[in-house]
Amino acid sequence: MPSRPASLLDNLKSWPLALLPHQLLSRLVRTVTRWQTVWLKTALIRLFIRHFRVNMEDAEAPSAEDYNDFNHFFTRALKPFTRPLPQDPLAITSPVDGFVSQAGDITEERLMQAKGRDYSLAALLGGDDKQLALFKHGKFATLYLSPRDYHRIHMPCDGKLLETTYIPGRLFSVAPHTTRAIPGLFTRNERLVCLFETPVGLMALIMVGAIFVSCMETVWSGTVNPQMGMSLLHSACEPSGKKAIELRRGDEMGRFNMGSTVILLFRPGMIRWADSLQAGQSLQMGQMIGHPVNDG
C-alpha cells in the first residue's frame, strides 16, 4: 500500500465525517458492542468475521460463541507463542498487528502524515513544550490497526512509565483514505500520550482514538476516559516503589475497543528503524522494527 496523495474519492469519503456527532455515535456503538444477548452478539461477531475476513486461527478462543459480547471478541487474546519476540534482546518490536502508515525522521517539529501532508509535533503532544523539546529531530512510526487486526497493544521495548496525558478531541476515522485527506488528523482526534523511560532513552507511545472507538484502556488504569469527557488529563507516575509501572518488551500495555492508530516517538540519535519499515509494510506484534544506534 504505497503512500500517495489524497484523491477526489478520498476527500468525498472523508470530509462528510466532519458533520457527524462523533462522541454520540461512539457512545451508541460502545453500548451495542457490550450487548450480551446471545443470538444477537453471536450474529454480530460472525458477520464481522466474514465481512473483514478476520483470521481466528491465532485467537485463544476461535469461535464466536466463546465471547461474552462483541467487545470481548474485538479485544480478543491470542494463543500463547503466536507472536514470538526476536532473540536479540535490544531489538525494538512492533507494538501491534497492523501496517505502517508512515515512519522516519521528525523534521524540525513536523511528522509526515501522508504523501504531501505533514503535521505538528507540538500539536500532537497537546502543546507540551517539555515533550516537544525531547522528541524534536527524533524518530517516529505511525502504525494503523484495521478492523480485522488484533487490538491489544504491547511494549516495543522494556519501559518504566513516567507520565500519561489524555488529550481530548474529535473522533475522525483513521483509515488510510482519511489519513490522506484530513489535515492534522492525529492532532484533531483524542489521544493518550504515554511517556516511558527505556534502555534507548525516553519513548512516547501515543494511542490515537477514532470513530466508534473513544474507549482506550491501559493495563495500569483501565478505561482512560470512561465518562467521555473533553478535559485534558495529566498524570505523573511514581518513579520507584510500589506504584512504579514497569513493563517488559512484549508485555501488554493497553488496548483499543475498536480499531485505531499507535504512534511511536524516540529521541534523536537513539534508534534506527529497520530498512524494511516503509509505508504500507504489514506488521505483526513482536516483529523487529528497529535497533539502538549503538547496537552493532
WOPEPE-V75347 format. One record per helix or strand of 3 or more residues. SS is the DSSP state (~ for helix, > for strand). FROM is the first residue (numbers start at 0). TO is the last residue. If there is no record, write none. Layout:
SS & FROM & TO
SS & FROM & TO
This chain:
~ & 7 & 18
~ & 21 & 31
~ & 37 & 51
~ & 63 & 65
~ & 69 & 73
> & 97 & 104
> & 109 & 113
> & 116 & 119
~ & 120 & 123
~ & 128 & 134
> & 138 & 143
> & 151 & 153
> & 158 & 166
~ & 175 & 180
~ & 184 & 187
> & 190 & 197
> & 200 & 207
> & 215 & 217
> & 232 & 235
> & 251 & 255
> & 260 & 265
> & 270 & 272
> & 287 & 291
